[in-house]
Amino acid sequence: MFRLINLPMFLKNIKATLQERLECSPFAGKSGGIGIITDDAGNASIIFDKGKIAIQARAAKNLPIVRTPQNLLVRSLVGYWDSTRLAARVQAAGGDFHAHAAPVIKALFPETNPYTLEADYF
């Protein structure tokens, strides 16, 4: 696993991958997005307008918001947790997870192979 230091920069660096995932999702050609607020890695918005992704270094108030520590968020960003598990863990930790954020996270950060080596369990 890794520690996320700068959320907006990370999202900008993987923007091409997010664009590809958006194009293969139910959100292809649509408009929407999510705002992400962390207390230790910065804030960001992933906005898509008519199928084009943009990243902003702030959480747009008009979007569904996820407020979480980066150590929970990173598990979904790398495909370890699906959006349902992320939502449950964020809420258990006292964060906020808007229900409309779940399908966007599911589309842009799909669960892949959740197996990690014993030394990497966290």
LINFEN-V623393 format. One record per backbone hydrogen bond with DSSP energy under -1.0 kcal/mol. NH is the residue of the N-H (numbers start at 1). CO is the residue of the C=O. Records with the same first field share a line. If there is no record, write none. Layout:
NH: CO / CO
This chain:
7: 41
10: 6
11: 7
12: 8
13: 9
14: 10
18: 14
19: 15
20: 16
21: 17
22: 18
23: 19
25: 22
28: 25
30: 27
32: 48
34: 46
35: 64
36: 44
37: 66
44: 36
45: 56
46: 34
47: 54
48: 32
49: 52
51: 30
52: 49
54: 47
56: 45
63: 60
66: 35
67: 96
68: 37
72: 69
73: 69
74: 70
76: 73
77: 73
78: 74
79: 76
80: 75
81: 75
86: 82
87: 83
88: 84
89: 85
90: 86
91: 87
92: 88
93: 89
94: 91
95: 90
96: 67
98: 65
101: 98
105: 101
106: 102
107: 103
108: 104
109: 105
112: 79
120: 117
121: 118
